[in-house]
């Protein structure tokens, strides 16, 4: 209900964003149309566009270009999901079959490229050099994060610092870009833009930390993806890093081998080790720290329903179970 009340505050903006997304994805190539229609029907929380819309409104923006930018953020996010699912060989996304399991990897990657190119067409059309620079630099940074995660796959020696480098690039950067570009559109105040940029970064870290905790603590019905999917993809996330740090002997070797092999055949035992080391609590507490930091970043902004909604969104991110 918390998310619905936040969304209601910018409900018309979100509806306009969805309409723009649909209008911009028209194509006379049937395969593109099929895959995009499938992705759109699979839903999504639209959290990143929501961050952008609220950031612009929190600085009293009264124009319409924030709708275009919110659509761009969602197009880029969707493109990264298509690419991620191919790289990770994921079979479930939001409780539905991933696009590549239906149409194949080649089609998914190319439609992801189509979404990226369409997103940048929209950004260029805004004729706002600073925002164009934000998007160009950020997407480059996100791509580096994807590559870092790929080369670090199946590495049981991943450090917590390296893990944070990956999620800062791979997830938090898009949240940061959403908040920063919404603020840049609305204000020339460097203090306000920096405040919202840092808000987005901390919110994105909190979001990914909770995602990684949910991978081991919630069912597929609740999260929309397979339990233990991260370990089957060889991803050494914070719950596992913490569990290994507090394990020894056979338990430690079981975790290390599971990461090396990308196998979750001993998932029940792994979940038991994660629970006994309080790795989920540690990960959730770390997420709460970043959510609190996100809220602190908003202090330079004048009080408003939109600033309050951004604060509430920080609470939702760490309280969610999906």
PLY file of the C-alpha trace (Angstrom):
ply
format ascii 1.0
element vertex 322
property float x
property float y
property float z
element edge 321
property int vertex1
property int vertex2
end_header
0.00 0.00 0.00
2.92 2.34 0.70
4.09 2.09 -2.92
0.57 2.69 -4.24
0.21 5.88 -2.21
3.57 7.12 -3.53
2.60 6.29 -7.10
-0.77 8.01 -6.66
0.98 11.33 -6.01
2.38 11.31 -9.57
-0.28 9.04 -11.04
-0.96 11.22 -14.08
2.77 11.50 -14.80
3.16 7.71 -14.62
0.21 7.18 -16.96
1.68 9.68 -19.40
5.03 7.88 -19.15
3.43 4.52 -19.97
1.56 6.01 -22.94
4.77 7.56 -24.25
6.65 4.28 -23.89
4.01 2.44 -25.90
3.91 5.12 -28.60
7.70 5.12 -28.97
8.02 1.36 -29.35
5.91 0.99 -32.46
7.66 -1.07 -35.12
6.58 -2.72 -38.34
8.92 -5.63 -37.58
6.71 -8.33 -36.01
9.42 -9.87 -33.79
10.21 -6.55 -32.15
6.52 -5.91 -31.54
5.97 -9.40 -30.05
8.84 -9.25 -27.60
8.12 -5.70 -26.46
4.41 -6.40 -25.96
5.35 -9.47 -23.91
7.75 -7.50 -21.72
5.20 -4.75 -21.12
2.50 -7.25 -20.10
4.91 -8.80 -17.55
4.59 -5.61 -15.52
7.11 -4.02 -13.20
7.07 -1.54 -10.35
8.37 1.38 -12.47
10.53 2.36 -9.48
13.22 4.11 -11.51
10.82 6.32 -13.52
9.05 7.04 -10.23
12.33 8.32 -8.76
12.82 10.64 -11.73
9.28 12.02 -11.67
9.34 12.65 -7.91
12.79 14.26 -8.11
11.64 16.74 -10.75
8.42 17.50 -8.87
10.27 17.89 -5.55
12.10 20.82 -7.14
8.81 22.30 -8.39
9.30 21.38 -12.06
6.20 22.34 -14.02
7.03 21.27 -17.57
6.52 18.03 -19.48
10.03 16.88 -20.34
10.26 14.78 -17.17
7.77 12.42 -18.86
10.20 11.86 -21.73
13.08 11.24 -19.33
11.03 8.83 -17.21
10.25 6.86 -20.37
13.94 6.84 -21.29
14.89 5.48 -17.85
12.38 2.65 -18.18
13.53 1.81 -21.72
17.15 1.60 -20.58
16.18 -0.48 -17.56
14.19 -2.89 -19.74
17.09 -3.18 -22.18
19.46 -4.11 -19.34
17.00 -6.77 -18.14
16.85 -8.36 -21.59
20.65 -8.41 -21.78
21.07 -9.61 -18.17
18.72 -12.53 -18.60
20.67 -13.75 -21.62
24.06 -13.40 -19.89
22.76 -15.05 -16.70
20.68 -17.72 -18.50
17.77 -16.73 -16.23
14.50 -18.54 -16.87
12.15 -16.41 -14.73
11.63 -12.66 -14.52
8.70 -11.17 -12.56
7.11 -14.60 -12.42
7.11 -15.03 -16.22
9.39 -16.86 -18.63
12.26 -14.66 -19.74
12.15 -13.44 -23.33
15.24 -15.39 -24.40
13.67 -18.70 -23.31
10.81 -17.99 -25.73
12.45 -16.22 -28.68
16.10 -17.08 -28.20
19.16 -15.16 -27.06
19.88 -13.42 -30.35
16.41 -11.88 -30.55
16.52 -10.75 -26.90
19.90 -9.06 -27.26
18.91 -7.29 -30.47
15.59 -6.06 -29.08
17.53 -4.82 -26.04
19.73 -2.88 -28.46
16.60 -1.50 -30.13
15.35 -0.23 -26.76
18.72 1.39 -25.99
18.82 3.17 -29.35
15.22 4.36 -28.98
16.00 5.69 -25.51
18.90 7.77 -26.82
16.80 9.11 -29.67
14.41 10.49 -27.05
17.25 12.00 -25.01
18.77 13.68 -28.06
15.36 15.11 -29.00
15.29 16.98 -25.66
18.28 19.07 -26.82
19.63 19.33 -23.26
23.41 18.88 -23.35
23.91 18.31 -19.62
21.24 15.61 -19.45
22.64 13.96 -22.58
26.06 13.85 -20.89
24.53 12.31 -17.75
22.91 9.52 -19.77
25.96 8.87 -21.98
28.35 8.64 -19.04
25.98 6.59 -16.89
25.17 3.96 -19.52
28.89 3.50 -20.16
29.40 3.02 -16.41
26.50 0.52 -16.21
27.99 -1.51 -19.06
31.28 -1.68 -17.17
29.39 -3.01 -14.17
27.85 -5.78 -16.26
31.29 -6.76 -17.53
32.78 -6.66 -14.02
30.07 -9.00 -12.81
30.65 -11.32 -15.77
34.41 -11.64 -15.23
33.86 -12.13 -11.50
31.33 -14.91 -12.01
31.97 -18.12 -10.02
34.57 -16.39 -7.85
34.25 -17.45 -4.19
36.93 -14.93 -3.17
34.83 -11.88 -4.05
35.30 -9.23 -1.37
32.54 -7.09 0.06
34.23 -4.01 -1.41
34.28 -5.55 -4.89
30.64 -6.59 -4.54
29.69 -2.99 -3.74
31.66 -1.76 -6.75
29.59 -4.05 -8.96
26.18 -3.12 -7.56
27.04 0.57 -7.48
27.74 0.39 -11.21
25.14 -2.17 -12.22
22.08 -1.06 -10.22
22.65 2.10 -8.18
23.89 4.11 -11.17
20.51 3.91 -12.92
18.73 5.15 -9.78
21.33 7.89 -9.49
20.85 8.84 -13.13
17.07 8.99 -12.65
17.24 11.32 -9.66
20.05 13.46 -11.06
18.46 13.99 -14.47
15.08 14.83 -12.93
16.81 17.39 -10.71
18.88 18.79 -13.58
15.74 19.31 -15.61
14.11 21.21 -12.75
16.89 23.23 -11.15
20.15 25.06 -11.75
21.10 24.63 -8.08
24.20 22.43 -7.90
23.38 21.67 -4.27
19.94 20.31 -5.15
21.21 18.30 -8.11
24.02 16.79 -6.02
21.62 16.01 -3.18
19.24 14.10 -5.43
22.09 12.39 -7.29
23.43 11.03 -3.99
19.91 10.14 -2.85
19.50 8.01 -5.98
22.84 6.28 -5.46
22.06 5.25 -1.86
18.51 4.23 -2.79
19.84 2.04 -5.60
22.32 0.32 -3.27
19.53 -0.37 -0.77
17.32 -1.72 -3.57
19.94 -4.18 -4.82
20.88 -5.32 -1.31
17.25 -6.22 -0.60
17.02 -7.98 -3.97
20.04 -10.08 -3.03
18.59 -10.86 0.40
15.22 -11.86 -1.10
16.97 -14.33 -3.41
17.57 -16.55 -0.37
14.61 -15.65 1.84
11.48 -15.57 -0.32
9.71 -18.02 -2.63
9.55 -17.77 -6.41
5.85 -16.90 -6.10
6.74 -13.83 -4.03
9.83 -12.58 -5.88
9.03 -13.71 -9.42
12.36 -15.53 -9.78
13.74 -18.91 -8.71
14.97 -19.24 -5.12
18.76 -19.37 -5.07
18.95 -18.12 -8.63
22.00 -15.98 -7.86
24.11 -18.92 -6.77
23.06 -20.96 -9.80
24.37 -18.04 -11.90
27.66 -18.01 -9.97
26.94 -14.62 -8.37
28.66 -14.12 -5.04
26.36 -11.60 -3.39
26.48 -10.11 0.11
24.49 -12.88 1.87
27.01 -15.45 0.62
30.02 -13.22 1.29
28.87 -12.73 4.88
28.01 -16.41 5.32
31.47 -17.49 4.13
33.13 -14.95 6.39
31.41 -16.60 9.37
31.73 -20.25 8.27
34.51 -22.80 8.40
35.23 -26.41 7.59
32.64 -28.31 5.57
30.14 -25.43 5.56
32.68 -23.03 4.09
33.78 -25.50 1.45
30.16 -26.23 0.51
29.53 -22.52 -0.15
32.77 -22.06 -2.07
32.12 -25.08 -4.27
28.54 -23.98 -4.96
29.80 -20.61 -6.22
32.63 -22.17 -8.23
30.30 -24.66 -9.92
27.23 -22.43 -10.18
25.16 -25.20 -8.65
22.31 -24.96 -6.15
21.81 -28.72 -5.79
22.61 -28.34 -2.08
20.30 -25.34 -1.76
18.65 -26.48 1.48
22.03 -26.81 3.17
23.14 -23.44 1.77
19.98 -21.77 3.05
20.64 -23.32 6.45
24.16 -21.86 6.57
22.88 -18.46 5.47
20.28 -18.53 8.23
22.70 -19.70 10.93
25.17 -16.91 10.12
22.40 -14.26 10.06
23.51 -13.27 6.56
20.03 -12.08 5.58
19.82 -9.82 8.62
23.28 -8.42 7.89
22.32 -7.69 4.29
18.99 -6.14 5.29
20.67 -4.00 7.96
23.18 -2.77 5.39
20.29 -1.89 3.07
18.57 0.02 5.87
21.78 2.00 6.44
21.80 3.09 2.78
18.08 3.88 2.86
18.69 6.12 5.86
21.59 7.79 4.05
19.30 8.34 1.06
16.77 10.16 3.24
19.51 12.30 4.78
20.58 13.44 1.31
17.17 15.10 0.87
17.73 17.63 3.67
18.59 20.57 1.34
15.20 20.25 -0.39
12.24 22.29 0.79
9.52 20.23 2.52
6.81 19.07 0.10
4.61 16.04 -0.57
7.12 14.98 -3.26
10.11 15.10 -0.93
8.05 13.12 1.61
7.26 10.58 -1.13
10.97 10.15 -1.85
11.55 9.52 1.86
8.68 7.02 1.89
10.11 5.32 -1.18
13.34 4.77 0.75
11.32 2.99 3.45
9.42 0.92 0.88
12.63 -0.26 -0.79
13.87 -1.93 2.40
10.46 -3.16 3.61
9.38 -4.85 0.38
9.11 -8.62 0.01
9.10 -8.74 -3.81
0 1
1 2
2 3
3 4
4 5
5 6
6 7
7 8
8 9
9 10
10 11
11 12
12 13
13 14
14 15
15 16
16 17
17 18
18 19
19 20
20 21
21 22
22 23
23 24
24 25
25 26
26 27
27 28
28 29
29 30
30 31
31 32
32 33
33 34
34 35
35 36
36 37
37 38
38 39
39 40
40 41
41 42
42 43
43 44
44 45
45 46
46 47
47 48
48 49
49 50
50 51
51 52
52 53
53 54
54 55
55 56
56 57
57 58
58 59
59 60
60 61
61 62
62 63
63 64
64 65
65 66
66 67
67 68
68 69
69 70
70 71
71 72
72 73
73 74
74 75
75 76
76 77
77 78
78 79
79 80
80 81
81 82
82 83
83 84
84 85
85 86
86 87
87 88
88 89
89 90
90 91
91 92
92 93
93 94
94 95
95 96
96 97
97 98
98 99
99 100
100 101
101 102
102 103
103 104
104 105
105 106
106 107
107 108
108 109
109 110
110 111
111 112
112 113
113 114
114 115
115 116
116 117
117 118
118 119
119 120
120 121
121 122
122 123
123 124
124 125
125 126
126 127
127 128
128 129
129 130
130 131
131 132
132 133
133 134
134 135
135 136
136 137
137 138
138 139
139 140
140 141
141 142
142 143
143 144
144 145
145 146
146 147
147 148
148 149
149 150
150 151
151 152
152 153
153 154
154 155
155 156
156 157
157 158
158 159
159 160
160 161
161 162
162 163
163 164
164 165
165 166
166 167
167 168
168 169
169 170
170 171
171 172
172 173
173 174
174 175
175 176
176 177
177 178
178 179
179 180
180 181
181 182
182 183
183 184
184 185
185 186
186 187
187 188
188 189
189 190
190 191
191 192
192 193
193 194
194 195
195 196
196 197
197 198
198 199
199 200
200 201
201 202
202 203
203 204
204 205
205 206
206 207
207 208
208 209
209 210
210 211
211 212
212 213
213 214
214 215
215 216
216 217
217 218
218 219
219 220
220 221
221 222
222 223
223 224
224 225
225 226
226 227
227 228
228 229
229 230
230 231
231 232
232 233
233 234
234 235
235 236
236 237
237 238
238 239
239 240
240 241
241 242
242 243
243 244
244 245
245 246
246 247
247 248
248 249
249 250
250 251
251 252
252 253
253 254
254 255
255 256
256 257
257 258
258 259
259 260
260 261
261 262
262 263
263 264
264 265
265 266
266 267
267 268
268 269
269 270
270 271
271 272
272 273
273 274
274 275
275 276
276 277
277 278
278 279
279 280
280 281
281 282
282 283
283 284
284 285
285 286
286 287
287 288
288 289
289 290
290 291
291 292
292 293
293 294
294 295
295 296
296 297
297 298
298 299
299 300
300 301
301 302
302 303
303 304
304 305
305 306
306 307
307 308
308 309
309 310
310 311
311 312
312 313
313 314
314 315
315 316
316 317
317 318
318 319
319 320
320 321
